[in-house]
């Protein structure tokens, strides 16, 4: 007696569709979770990960003066410290050798300058703070025909 193979295929096919649907739903959910995770990680790895308030200096202390280009250190350790909230670092590039160019903006934001030191050719350092306590390290480095100013301290 011949077997009815077409009936077996039909029943087997009917059982596979719900299984395939469940697998696709699981894959879609995993993809969504992965997308959210990737978006969060990309935010911390973006080129301006260290600038919390665009257009300002030191997270809103003062408006960023015209002519300054914000940057962030490329170091993975800096990124990790900033993302964890253990440190704050901001960088700004300006044309020419202008080591003290951001000091007026920071001072206008309520910080006093505690030190002023030209550390040899192409390097300048200052500490700024409120109530006499150093809070911001200000470092200017000449890089070619530009000055890179790095501000660092605790958040």
C-alpha atoms as one frame of an Amber mdcrd trajectory, in Angstrom:
protein
   0.000   0.000   0.000   1.487   3.335  -1.014   2.147   5.910   1.676   0.471
   9.291   1.500   3.588  11.429   1.616   1.826  14.617   0.556  -0.317  14.575
   3.716   2.754  14.127   5.905   4.465  17.081   4.275   1.454  19.272   4.842
   1.262  18.475   8.561   5.024  18.863   8.907   4.929  22.224   7.120   2.153
  23.443   9.393   4.279  22.656  12.464   7.365  24.455  11.082   5.713  27.844
  10.456   5.051  28.618  14.133   8.586  27.484  14.991  10.045  29.707  12.276
   7.935  32.620  13.517   9.220  32.137  17.066  12.835  32.022  15.871  12.344
  35.202  13.823  10.733  36.973  16.790  13.670  36.026  19.023  16.163  37.237
  16.409  14.277  40.533  16.041  14.287  41.057  19.820  18.019  40.318  20.020
  18.638  42.722  17.139  16.696  45.482  18.902  18.605  44.937  22.149  21.893
  44.940  20.241  20.906  48.149  18.441  20.144  49.943  21.707  23.443  48.783
  23.204  25.358  49.858  20.081  23.715  53.292  20.123  24.700  53.801  23.774
  28.263  52.683  23.129  28.563  54.858  20.025  27.514  57.887  22.063  30.497
  57.373  24.335  32.811  56.805  21.407  31.750  59.716  19.241  34.331  62.310
  18.279  33.014  64.868  20.818  32.263  62.449  23.666  33.848  64.829  26.208
  31.819  67.958  25.391  28.665  67.844  27.521  27.195  71.197  26.473  27.967
  72.133  22.900  29.013  75.751  22.390  30.211  76.208  25.973  33.439  75.871
  27.928  33.691  73.517  30.924  30.123  72.257  30.742  28.392  75.623  30.594
  30.706  77.853  32.642  30.968  80.269  29.716  30.074  80.477  26.027  32.764
  79.150  23.688  34.426  82.177  22.063  34.396  82.359  18.253  37.261  80.661
  16.425  37.653  77.688  18.768  37.189  74.139  17.490  36.154  71.592  20.176
  37.974  68.243  20.271  38.313  65.293  22.630  41.325  63.112  23.476  41.517
  59.898  21.460  42.769  57.887  24.441  40.566  54.949  25.456  41.464  55.537
  29.113  40.217  59.148  28.932  37.013  57.941  27.271  36.459  55.370  30.017
  37.092  57.895  32.813  34.778  60.488  31.240  32.011  57.944  30.587  32.285
  56.625  34.156  32.024  60.168  35.530  35.459  59.978  37.170  36.998  62.836
  35.178  36.145  65.675  32.874  38.331  66.709  29.963  37.640  69.169  27.161
  39.904  70.257  24.320  39.755  73.284  22.053  41.930  74.173  19.074  42.552
  77.752  17.986  44.725  79.141  15.151  48.193  80.454  16.000  50.003  80.356
  19.327  47.421  81.647  21.809  48.157  79.834  25.076  45.965  82.038  27.286
  43.067  82.409  24.846  40.389  80.626  26.941  41.390  82.074  30.312  39.140
  85.171  30.053  36.054  83.009  29.379  36.751  80.699  32.318  37.483  83.638
  34.628  34.222  85.295  33.534  32.515  82.060  34.622  33.666  82.559  38.204
  37.025  80.795  38.313  40.166  82.458  39.617  43.572  81.832  38.133  45.868
  80.232  40.707  48.999  79.794  38.580  50.490  81.034  35.315  53.467  79.158
  33.902  55.087  79.091  30.485  56.792  75.681  30.513  59.262  76.299  27.730
  58.696  76.587  24.024  55.149  75.758  22.993  53.772  74.712  26.391  51.765
  76.683  28.928  50.064  75.580  32.149  47.670  77.159  34.622  45.418  76.039
  37.444  42.034  77.630  38.024  39.605  77.252  40.872  36.903  78.698  43.041
  37.533  79.561  46.705  41.267  79.079  46.202  41.101  75.337  45.513  42.500
  74.122  42.173  39.699  72.580  40.137  40.735  72.928  36.500  44.102  72.173
  34.971  44.583  74.317  31.861  47.278  73.137  29.449  48.079  74.789  26.116
  50.337  73.046  23.614  51.554  74.457  20.332  50.884  71.997  17.509  52.140
  73.340  14.212  50.317  76.580  13.477  47.600  75.940  16.095  47.216  75.844
  19.867  45.524  72.866  21.513  44.055  73.831  24.892  43.153  70.964  27.231
  41.013  71.506  30.320  40.869  68.670  32.830  39.594  68.046  36.330  36.844
  66.353  38.307  33.244  66.586  37.121
